[in-house]
Amino acid sequence: MVQENCVKPKIVIITGPTGVGKSAAAVEVAKRFNGEIIGADSMQIYKGFDIGTGKVTQAEMQGIRHRMIDIVEPDDEFSVGDYVERVKPEIDEIVSAGKLPVIVGGTVFYLNALLGGFNFATAPKDDLIREELKREAEERGDEYIYEKLKKIDPISASNISINDTKRLIRALEIYFITGKPKSEVASLSECPYDYDLIYLTDDRKVLYERIERRVDGMVRDGLVEEAKGFYHLRDKQSMQAIGYKELVEYFDGNITLDEAIAKIKINSRHYAKRQLTFIRSLKFEKTEINCTDYDTLYQNISEFLKV
């Protein structure tokens, strides 16, 4: 697939709820349309967080290059602004090579920011305000800072971990400089891509059963041991993910292992439901396709690419 004389680069986006089979579908699409895959998952960016995030193995990649996976150290923070800034050069590089960028993942606010043309780098900065907020966080704690942001900018607060001091302070800094919430300040431009946004779905009962089997498989594959290795980072952003935060409760002695596994399943089902709600509320044009209907998936993309 060669992109020539395009005003906007063509990209294909495959999203959907957890456990629906996005990664496998993306690999097949990349193989069929000469593509490379770019991750859009806020947990698969972390190195070592493999089992609990459902990260694709080398065998599952089938020789297709995957980008934006394993790019962040487990104790680092990573924002939606960081994602947009880092993913744009990846898209450009794939397009320049005459290939199709296939973006796959269920972190909807990543996709919303990317397609919306958000530019977080242009938001104003003030070192004095930032230092004052840092002192306030040290004296009163992250929870105080989080509640402060929640009152001012509940949209931004809902996308930031209570332990992510850096991002909480940045959001407050923007508000105190501009008088407006960060969620309103990030500059917005026309969508920079010609996109085909596809979200995969399945019967809810079937999806929930798949999620339960998936969690059981993760436990058999060593999820508990993997999470135990990162227990010392329990207050970091990376450990707030489903599959890890519940096991922290088990390691702390607050619940049994069976209770932790049950909570992982429940939270995963709830997350899948929220993902579908968020996806369907996106203002961008999108197409719903059943996760097993690869013929329709291929036809949709062929029409988009006109091949």
N, C-alpha and C positions, 0 to 999 in steps of 0.2 A: 504494500500500500504506500504509494508515494504522494505526498502532499505538494502540489505545485500551484502557484498563482493563487493561493488562498489569502483572502484579506484577514481572516481569523484562522488560527490553527484548529483543526478538527480533533476533538477528543471524545472518547466514549467513557461514560461513567456507569459502573455497575455497583449498585448499593442494595440495601435490604436489611432485614432483621438478622440478628445473630443466629447462626446455625442453619441458614437457608441455603448455603452452598455458593456463596459469592466467589470465593477464591477459585474453586474448581471451574466455575463458569468463565471467569476472567482468563484463566489459562487457555481454555478451549477457544475463546474469542481471539486471544493474542496469537495463537497458533494459526488460526484460520485467516486472520487479516494482517499478518506481519506486524504484530504489535509488541510493545514492552509494557510491563505492569508497574503502576505507581500505587503504593499503599495509601489508604485514607483511613487509618485506624489509629486512634490516639494511644493505644497500648502496644501495638506491634512495633512502634517506633523504638521501644526500649530493648536494649540488649539483654539477652538472658531470659526474658519473659516470653517463653516459647509455648509451653503446654497450655497454660491458662488463657492465652490469647488466641489459641487456635492458629498459630503462625504456620505458614506453609513450609513443608520440609523441602530439601533439595530434590528429592524424588518427585514430590508433587508439583514442583515448578516445571518439570519436563523440559528443562533447558531454556525456559523463558526468563529473561532478566527481570528481577523484581527490585524496585527502588523504594526509598522512604520506609524501609524496614531495617531494624537494628542500627539506628542512626544516633541514638541518645543513650547516655549512661544512665543506669537505674536511679542514681541519686540526683539527676538533673531535672529541672522543670522545663516544660515545653508548651508553648501557647499556640492558639490558633493563628496568631500573627506570625509566629516562627514557622508554622507549617506552610502558610501561603508564600512566605519569602523563600523558603527552600524548595518548594515544589515547582515554582514557575521555571527556574533554570532547567529542571529535569524534563519538563514538558518541551521546552525549546530544544533541548539536546536530542530528544527522541524524534521530534518533527524534522530537525535538520538532517537526521540520519535517514529520512524517508520512511519512517515507521509510524505506527499509530499508537499514541498514548492511551492506555486502558487503565483508568483510575478505578480502584476497587476498595470498598470499605464501608463501614456502617457508622462512622463518626460524622454525623450530618452537619454539625456546625463547621467542620472543615470544608465540606462541599459547598455549603452556603456562602462561606467567605470567599472561596476560590471563584465560584461562578458570579458572585456579586461584585467582583472587582474591588473588594475591600483592600485598602492600603493602610495598614496599621503603623507603618514606619513614619507616616506624616503627622501622627498625633503629637501634640506639643509635649515638651519635657521641661522640668524645673528641678535642678539638683537640690535646692534648699528645701522645697516641699517634700521631696522624696526622702531626704535625710531625716526630716522631722517625723514623717510617717514611720520610718524604720525605728526610730527611738520609741515611738508610741507602741509599735508592735512588740518591741523588746520588753517594755515596761508592763503592758497590759495583756499581751498575748494575741495569738492569731484569731481566736474566737471573737475578741472585741473588734479587731480590724474587719473580720468577715461580716459581723453584724452591722458595722458602720456602713460597709459597702452595700449590704443587702437593703438598707433603708434608702440609700441614694440611687442605686442602680441594680435592682433585683435581677434583670436580664443577665448582666455580666456576672453577678454573684452566682447565679445558677450554673454557670459554665466553669467556675473556678473552685478548686478544692479548698476547704477551710484551712488546710495546712500549707497552701501554696502562697506563702507570704509575699514573694516577689510579684506575682501577678495581682494579688489583692492591692498591694501598694501602688502598682502601676495604674490600675483602674481608678483608685482614689486620687492619684496625682492628676490624671487627666480631668477628673471632675473639678478639682479645686483650681485648676488653671483656667478651664473653659466655662465652668458653671453648668456643663452638660454631661450626662452619663457617657461613659466610654462607648456604650452600645450605639450611641447616636453620633459620636465624634469621628470614628474611623471613616476616612474618605471613601466615597463610593463612586465608582465609575461604571461605564457600560461593560457588560460581560465581555471579557477579552477572548473568549473562545466560541467556536461553533461546536456545540456539544450535543450529544445524544445521551440523555439521562434515563437510565433504565433501572427500575427497582424490582427485584425478584420477590415473589411471595409464594405462599403455600397455604393450604388449609390449616387453620390455627391449631386444631387438635394434632394434626400430623407434625406441624412445626414444633409444638411443645413436646411431643414424644421424642422427636429428633434431638431437641435440646437436652432432655433428660439422659438419653443414651450418650450424647456428646460429653456431658459432665462425668458420667460413669467412666467413659473411656479415658478422660483426662486424669481421673484419679488412678486408674490402672496404670497409666503411662508415667505416673510420678509427680502429679501436681502438688501433692502435699510436701514432698521433698523439695521441689522447686521453690515453693513459697517459703519454706523454712529457711532456705538459703538467703532469702531477702528479708527475713524477719527484722534484721537490724535497721532496715529502711522503712519500718512500718508507718512512720509519720510522713513519708515522702509521697509526692503525687503519684508515683508509679504503683504504690501499694494500695491505692484507693479503688483499684479496678475490681470488678466482680470476679470471684474465684480466688482472690488474694486477701481482700479485706475480711472475708468471712473466716478464712483460715487463721488470720491474726487473732480473731476472737477465740479460736480453738487453742492456739499457742499460748494465749494469755490465761487459759484455764477457765474462761467464762462459759463455754459451751463444749459439748462433746464433738467428736469428729463427725459422727452421723448427723448431728444437728447442723454442723457447718456445711456439710455436703447438701443437706436439704435446703439450707438457706441459699446456697449457690444456685440451685435449680430454680427456686422461687424467684430470686432476684434476676436470673437470666431470662425467665419468662416475662417478667414485668418489663425488663429492658427491651426485649424484642417488641413488645406491645408499644412502648414509648417510641422506639425507632420508627415503626410504621406510621405512628401519628405525626412525628416530626417530618418524615419524608413526604407524606401526603400534603402537609401544610406548606412545603416549599413553594415559592412563587414561580419557580422555573418549570418550563414544559417538561413533562416526564411521561414515561410509558411503563405500565405494570405488565409484567410477564411472569407466568408460572415458572418456578425454579427448575422444573423438569422439561420444559418446552424449549429445547435448544433450537429447533427448527425456526420457531417464531423469533427467537433471539437473533439468530443469524440473519434472517430476512430483514428484521428491523435495522440492523447495523448495515447490511448491504444497501438498503434504500437510502440510509443516511449518507453513506460514503459514495453512493451511486456507482457501485461496482457489480 
